[in-house]
Amino acid sequence: MCEFGKCDYKKGVSFVSRLPFRGCSSLNFIDVDEEHEDYSSEDGVLFDKNKNKLLQFPGGKGGEYTIPDSVDTVDDDAFEGCKNLEKITLPNGKIESFGVRPFKGCSNLKSFANNGYPSGYKASDDGLLVYEDYSNLKLVKYPNGRTDEEFTVPSDIKKIVDYAFDECVNLKTVTINSDVFSIGIDIFSGCDNLETIKVASGNSAFSSDSGVLYTKGSYFLPKSLLQFPRKKGGDYTIPSDVKEIGQYAFEGCKNLESVVIPLSVTSMGEGAFENCTKLNNVTYLGITYILANQIFAGSQDVESVNVQCEYLWTRFCEIENLIRPDCETPTTDPSSSSSSSSSSSSSSQSSASSSSSSSTSTGTHSDPSDPGYGGSKSSSSSKSSSSSSKRGDGSDGGSNGGHLSLSSTVAPFFTLLSLVVISAISTLF
């Protein structure tokens, strides 16, 4: 943490880092030489030369701030850590882009306001940051510093973008209106006191059960568990009709101790159980390959994983204790061919396994069309050097954006099917 109160930006000086003032909580003024070719400042705030992009608001500066009318872009993390900032007024123009999580750490920010009649990003009547996208109004940011414990998403909001309620620690109950049809990734990140998520009756896209947020699902879109409230804890059994667990669905649920994952689940988003520090028992009834270094990243207290005997080849990376009360511990991965098997049998099994392992999972629930604000959450760092090759980044068989693909445990079925087909063809000819 730096202790600068003022920074003078001399002519010829250039950034050596994208975030040179991160953690400078006492910094209240940034001054740039007027002859500098790339940067400028106004009222102690750092901009590019033409003041079209707001780069850095000093961490120690507080009160109310009005963004100049010339600004059309707010950079990533531009207001990060500004704990004294209480109100931001948007310019009488059009801001085309807000960077990724620009208000992270603004714990006293209570409202947004308009200076004139801005288009695009603007403040709503009740002080929320929203974006008007044709006829669809998007909730971009609920101010971190509001003290309300309950909040109902306004009826004119149709979409909620990534991290919209990021670090809103006072919220305990949030109700999503009946017209919301799109919800981004990890919208309640850092809402450590959130106990209940409700969905208004009549919503065709989402539902809630026991305070947990789900997609409703359909013939084409499987039912997904999107968000488990962070404050909720104890033991939890995921409903048997859930097909997917979304990215970061249980992330940061530090009171969660035990979870049962049903056979119906065929896809788990990256970081689904990340930083669940009290989670110590997982009962897994499914057949999906589990890349535990992605799913349980930071959940240091995971002590055991219960796996049904018939699915022993499920891969649990770096979790040593597999509880299988009805069978013995296998010495090898049953999915690999035995050296004593005949070459024809081995070839048939390999072919069947290959054809059955290509099932894909659905994508995330973020809205890629959201302009500027939000972005995708960065991948969790792996616990070992070997785990990086297993990420869903295209470097190893999984290119599902951090989701997991259906395992090859159905290979015996396809082996039998192929033999039946071959026999039928032989009969015809």
C-alpha positions in Angstrom: 0.0 0.0 0.0 1.4 3.4 -1.0 1.0 6.5 1.2 1.2 9.3 -1.5 -1.0 12.3 -0.9 -0.2 13.9 -4.3 1.4 12.6 -7.4 3.0 15.0 -10.0 3.1 13.5 -13.5 6.1 15.1 -15.2 6.5 15.5 -18.9 7.9 12.3 -20.5 6.8 10.0 -17.8 4.7 7.0 -18.9 2.9 4.2 -17.1 4.9 1.1 -16.3 1.7 -0.6 -15.0 -2.0 -0.4 -16.0 -2.8 0.3 -12.3 0.1 2.3 -10.9 -2.0 3.8 -8.0 -3.7 0.6 -6.9 -3.9 0.6 -3.1 -3.0 4.3 -2.7 -5.8 5.0 -0.2 -4.3 8.3 0.9 -3.8 9.7 -2.7 -6.2 12.7 -3.2 -4.6 14.5 -6.2 -2.9 13.5 -9.4 -1.3 16.4 -11.3 0.0 16.0 -14.9 2.3 18.4 -16.7 0.4 20.4 -19.3 3.0 19.5 -22.0 2.6 15.8 -21.5 1.8 14.1 -24.8 -0.4 11.2 -23.5 -2.0 12.2 -20.2 -3.9 15.1 -18.6 -5.6 15.8 -15.3 -8.5 17.9 -14.0 -9.4 18.4 -10.3 -6.8 15.9 -9.4 -8.3 13.1 -11.6 -6.2 11.3 -14.3 -7.4 11.3 -17.9 -5.9 10.6 -21.4 -4.7 13.7 -23.2 -8.1 14.6 -24.7 -10.0 13.8 -21.5 -12.1 11.2 -23.4 -11.1 8.4 -21.0 -11.2 8.6 -17.2 -8.2 6.6 -16.1 -7.9 7.0 -12.4 -9.8 8.6 -9.6 -7.5 9.1 -6.5 -8.2 6.6 -3.8 -8.3 9.1 -1.0 -10.5 11.6 -2.8 -14.1 11.6 -1.6 -17.5 13.3 -1.4 -19.3 13.8 -4.7 -17.8 13.8 -8.2 -19.2 14.8 -11.6 -17.6 13.2 -14.6 -16.7 15.8 -17.3 -18.9 16.0 -20.4 -15.9 15.1 -22.7 -15.5 11.6 -21.2 -16.9 8.7 -23.2 -15.0 5.9 -21.5 -14.4 4.9 -17.9 -11.3 2.6 -17.6 -11.2 -0.7 -15.8 -10.9 -0.2 -12.0 -11.0 3.6 -12.4 -12.7 4.1 -9.1 -11.3 1.0 -7.3 -10.8 1.4 -3.6 -12.3 4.9 -3.4 -13.8 4.4 0.0 -14.7 8.0 0.6 -16.6 8.5 -2.6 -20.4 8.9 -2.0 -22.0 10.0 -5.2 -21.1 10.0 -8.9 -22.9 12.2 -11.5 -22.8 11.1 -15.1 -22.0 13.6 -17.9 -24.4 15.3 -20.2 -23.4 13.2 -23.1 -22.8 9.6 -23.8 -20.5 7.2 -22.0 -19.9 4.4 -24.4 -18.0 2.0 -22.0 -17.5 1.3 -18.4 -14.5 -0.9 -17.7 -14.5 -4.1 -15.7 -15.8 -3.6 -12.1 -14.8 0.1 -12.0 -16.5 0.6 -8.6 -14.9 -2.3 -6.7 -14.1 -1.3 -3.1 -16.3 1.9 -3.2 -17.9 0.9 0.1 -19.5 4.3 0.7 -20.9 4.9 -2.8 -24.6 5.5 -2.3 -26.0 6.8 -5.6 -25.5 7.8 -9.2 -27.1 10.9 -10.7 -27.4 12.6 -14.1 -26.0 15.9 -15.3 -28.5 16.8 -18.0 -29.9 14.1 -20.2 -27.2 11.5 -20.8 -27.8 8.6 -23.2 -26.5 5.0 -22.9 -25.2 4.7 -19.4 -27.2 6.9 -17.0 -28.7 7.0 -13.5 -32.2 5.7 -12.8 -34.7 7.7 -10.7 -33.7 5.7 -7.6 -29.9 6.2 -8.1 -28.9 3.0 -9.8 -26.4 2.8 -12.7 -28.3 1.5 -15.8 -27.8 1.2 -19.5 -30.5 1.8 -22.0 -30.2 -0.7 -24.9 -33.1 0.0 -27.3 -36.1 -1.2 -25.3 -34.2 -3.2 -22.8 -33.0 -1.4 -19.7 -30.0 -3.1 -18.0 -29.1 -2.9 -14.3 -25.3 -2.3 -14.4 -24.5 -1.4 -10.7 -26.3 -1.2 -7.4 -24.3 1.2 -5.3 -22.1 -0.6 -2.8 -22.7 1.7 0.1 -26.4 1.5 0.4 -27.7 0.4 3.7 -31.0 -1.3 2.6 -31.3 -4.9 3.6 -34.0 -5.7 1.0 -34.2 -4.7 -2.6 -36.7 -5.4 -5.5 -35.3 -5.0 -9.0 -37.4 -2.2 -10.6 -40.1 -3.3 -13.0 -38.5 -1.6 -16.0 -35.2 -3.6 -15.7 -35.0 -6.4 -18.2 -31.4 -7.5 -17.8 -28.9 -7.7 -15.0 -25.3 -7.6 -16.0 -22.2 -9.3 -14.5 -21.3 -8.2 -10.9 -24.3 -5.9 -10.7 -24.5 -6.2 -6.9 -20.8 -6.7 -6.4 -19.8 -6.1 -2.7 -23.2 -5.0 -1.6 -22.7 -6.3 1.9 -25.8 -4.9 3.5 -28.3 -6.8 1.3 -30.1 -9.7 2.8 -32.9 -10.3 0.4 -33.2 -9.5 -3.3 -36.3 -10.0 -5.4 -36.0 -10.2 -9.2 -39.0 -8.8 -11.1 -41.2 -10.8 -13.4 -39.8 -9.2 -16.6 -36.0 -10.0 -16.2 -35.0 -12.5 -18.8 -31.2 -12.2 -18.7 -28.8 -12.5 -15.7 -25.0 -12.2 -15.9 -22.2 -14.1 -14.1 -21.7 -13.8 -10.4 -24.1 -10.9 -9.9 -24.0 -11.2 -6.1 -20.2 -11.5 -5.8 -19.1 -10.3 -2.4 -22.7 -10.0 -1.0 -21.6 -11.8 2.2 -24.9 -11.2 4.1 -27.3 -12.3 1.3 -29.7 -14.9 2.7 -32.5 -15.1 0.1 -33.0 -14.6 -3.6 -36.6 -14.3 -4.7 -38.2 -14.3 -8.2 -41.5 -12.7 -8.8 -44.3 -14.9 -10.0 -44.8 -14.8 -13.7 -41.1 -14.7 -14.6 -40.7 -17.1 -17.6 -36.9 -17.4 -17.4 -36.0 -17.8 -13.7 -37.3 -19.2 -10.5 -36.2 -19.6 -6.9 -36.6 -22.3 -4.3 -35.5 -22.0 -0.7 -33.8 -18.7 -1.5 -31.7 -20.3 -4.3 -31.8 -18.9 -7.9 -32.3 -21.2 -10.9 -33.1 -20.9 -14.6 -36.5 -22.5 -15.3 -35.1 -24.7 -18.1 -36.9 -25.9 -21.2 -36.6 -28.6 -23.9 -33.6 -26.8 -25.4 -32.2 -25.1 -22.2 -31.4 -27.3 -19.2 -32.3 -26.2 -15.7 -29.3 -24.5 -14.1 -28.5 -23.5 -10.5 -27.3 -19.9 -11.0 -26.7 -18.6 -7.5 -26.6 -19.9 -3.9 -26.8 -17.0 -1.4 -23.5 -16.5 0.4 -25.0 -16.3 3.9 -26.9 -19.5 3.5 -25.1 -22.5 5.0 -25.2 -25.9 6.5 -26.0 -29.0 4.4 -27.6 -28.6 0.9 -28.9 -31.2 -1.6 -29.2 -29.9 -5.1 -32.6 -30.8 -6.6 -32.6 -33.8 -8.9 -34.0 -31.9 -11.9 -31.0 -29.6 -12.1 -28.7 -30.2 -15.1 -26.1 -27.6 -14.7 -24.3 -25.7 -11.9 -23.4 -22.2 -13.1 -20.0 -20.5 -12.9 -19.3 -19.4 -9.4 -22.7 -20.5 -8.3 -21.5 -21.3 -4.7 -18.4 -19.1 -4.8 -17.6 -17.6 -1.4 -20.4 -19.5 0.5 -18.3 -19.7 3.7 -21.1 -21.3 5.7 -21.7 -24.2 3.4 -20.6 -27.5 5.0 -21.9 -30.3 2.9 -23.4 -30.7 -0.5 -25.0 -33.5 -2.5 -24.7 -33.3 -6.3 -27.3 -35.5 -8.1 -26.9 -37.8 -11.1 -28.8 -35.3 -13.2 -25.9 -32.8 -13.2 -23.8 -33.1 -16.3 -22.1 -29.7 -16.3 -20.4 -27.6 -13.6 -19.1 -24.1 -14.2 -15.6 -23.1 -13.3 -15.2 -21.9 -9.7 -18.6 -23.4 -8.8 -17.5 -24.1 -5.2 -14.6 -21.7 -5.1 -13.6 -20.4 -1.6 -16.2 -22.4 0.3 -13.9 -22.5 3.3 -16.2 -24.7 5.5 -17.2 -27.2 2.8 -15.8 -30.5 4.0 -18.0 -33.2 2.4 -19.3 -33.6 -1.1 -21.5 -36.5 -2.2 -21.3 -36.9 -5.9 -23.8 -39.1 -7.7 -23.1 -38.2 -11.3 -20.8 -39.4 -14.1 -19.2 -36.1 -15.2 -15.4 -35.7 -15.1 -14.6 -33.4 -12.2 -11.6 -31.1 -12.5 -11.5 -30.4 -8.8 -8.8 -27.7 -9.1 -11.3 -25.6 -11.0 -14.5 -26.5 -9.2 -13.2 -26.4 -5.6 -10.4 -23.8 -6.0 -9.7 -22.2 -2.7 -11.9 -24.5 -0.7 -9.1 -25.7 1.4 -11.2 -27.7 3.9 -12.6 -30.2 1.4 -11.8 -33.4 3.2 -13.8 -36.0 1.4 -15.8 -36.8 -1.7 -18.4 -39.5 -1.8 -18.5 -41.3 -5.2 -20.8 -44.1 -6.2 -18.9 -47.4 -6.8 -19.9 -47.7 -10.4 -18.4 -44.4 -11.3 -15.0 -44.8 -9.7 -13.1 -43.5 -12.7 -14.5 -40.0 -12.2 -11.4 -37.8 -12.0 -11.1 -35.8 -8.8 -7.8 -33.9 -9.2 -5.9 -33.3 -6.0 -8.6 -34.5 -3.6 -7.2 -37.6 -2.0 -10.0 -39.0 0.1 -12.7 -40.7 -2.0 -15.3 -42.3 0.2 -16.7 -45.4 -1.5 -18.4 -47.5 1.2 -19.5 -50.3 -1.2 -16.3 -51.2 -3.0 -12.5 -51.3 -2.9 -10.1 -48.7 -4.1 -9.1 -49.3 -7.7 -5.3 -49.3 -8.4 -5.7 -48.0 -11.9 -8.1 -45.9 -13.9 -10.7 -48.3 -15.3 -11.1 -46.1 -18.4 -7.6 -47.1 -19.5 -7.3 -50.4 -21.5 -5.7 -53.4 -19.9 -2.5 -54.7 -21.4 -3.9 -58.2 -21.5 -6.9 -57.2 -23.5 -7.1 -58.4 -27.1 -6.2 -55.8 -29.8 -9.7 -56.0 -31.4 -11.5 -55.4 -28.1 -9.2 -52.6 -27.1 -9.8 -50.9 -30.5 -13.5 -51.2 -30.2 -13.5 -49.8 -26.6 -11.3 -46.9 -27.7 -13.5 -46.1 -30.6 -16.7 -46.1 -28.5 -15.1 -44.0 -25.8 -14.0 -41.4 -28.4 -17.5 -41.1 -29.8 -19.2 -40.7 -26.5 -16.9 -38.1 -25.0 -17.8 -35.3 -27.3 -21.0 -34.1 -25.5 -20.9 -30.4 -25.0 -22.2 -28.3 -22.1 -24.2 -25.1 -22.3 -22.5 -21.7 -22.0 -22.6 -19.2 -19.2 -25.5 -16.9 -18.3 -23.6 -13.7 -19.0 -24.8 -11.4 -21.7 -21.9 -11.0 -24.2 -23.7 -8.1 -25.8 -23.4 -6.0 -22.7 -21.3 -3.0 -23.7 -18.2 -2.3 -21.7 -19.2 -3.1 -18.1 -18.8 -6.5 -16.5 -16.6 -8.6 -18.8 -15.9 -12.2 -17.9 -14.5 -13.3 -14.6 -10.9 -14.4 -14.7 -10.1 -18.0 -14.3 -9.0 -19.2 -10.8 -5.4 -20.1 -10.5 -4.7 -23.8 -10.3 -3.3 -25.5 -7.3 -0.5 -27.2 -9.2 1.4 -26.7 -12.4 -0.2 -29.8 -13.9 -3.7 -28.5 -13.5 -3.4 -25.6 -15.9 -3.5 -28.0 -18.8 -6.9 -29.1 -17.8 -8.6 -25.7 -17.9 -11.4 -25.2 -20.4 -9.2 -22.9 -22.6 -8.7 -25.2 -25.6 -5.3 -26.3 -24.4 -6.6 -29.8 -23.4 -9.7 -31.6 -24.7 -12.1 -29.3 -22.8 -12.9 -26.1 -24.6 -16.2 -25.4 -23.0 -15.3 -22.2 -21.3 -14.6 -23.7 -17.9 -17.5 -26.1 -18.1 -17.2 -29.9 -17.8 -18.1 -32.4 -20.5 -20.0 -35.6 -20.1 -17.7 -38.5 -19.2 -16.9 -41.6 -21.2 -18.6 -43.9 -18.7 -21.3 -44.7 -21.3 -18.7 -46.3 -23.5 -19.8 -49.9 -22.8 -23.3 -49.0 -24.2 -21.8 -47.7 -27.4 -19.5 -50.7 -27.7 -22.6 -53.0 -27.5 -24.5 -50.8 -30.0 -21.6 -50.9 -32.5 -21.5 -54.7 -32.3 -25.3 -54.9 -33.0 -25.0 -52.6 -36.0 -22.1 -54.6 -37.4 -24.0 -57.8 -36.9 -27.0 -56.3 -38.7 -25.0 -55.2 -41.7 -23.3 -58.6 -42.0 -26.8 -60.2 -42.1 -27.9 -58.0 -44.9 -24.9 -58.6 -47.1 
